[in-house]
Amino acid sequence: MQETLDLLRRYYEAFNSGDTETFLSLLTDDVAHDVNEGEREIGREAFARFMDRMNTSYRERITDLAFMSSPDGSRASAEYVVQGTYLQTDAGLPEANGQTYRLPGGAFFEVRGGKIARVTNYYNLQEWIRQVSK
């Protein structure tokens, strides 16, 4: 269980520092990524493409993290707050002009062999749209 919690801490530390290489190295080759209100994507390469798109349109920092793990460490979750800036318009979403937002969110994880094998992210998209549409 502690190894899993440490893995999640490293995952979010790498995300917050913009260390994409470390961030992606914590994922299995066949990681399943359940995009919020979107399709499941499979594989580290697909995850890297998703992150490239995200990093183009958003600058985000994850704060107020709280982690939970199953006793065997095979599943875990994180609750957090996303603090972000909307940099470039993302397809199908409101126009970007540097709006900031603060949004609670969460993620669920499966862990296999000391790496993240599934990430399922959730946040309230309608609340995000409300915040960036002001």
Secondary structure, DSSP 8 states (H G I E B T S, - for coil): -HHHHHHHHHHHHHHHHT-HHHHHHTEEEEEEEE-TTS-EEESHHHHHHHHHHHHHHEEEEEEEEEEEE-TTSSEEEEEEEEEEEE-S--TTS---SS-EEEEEEEEEEEEETTEEEEEEEEE-HHHHHHHHT-
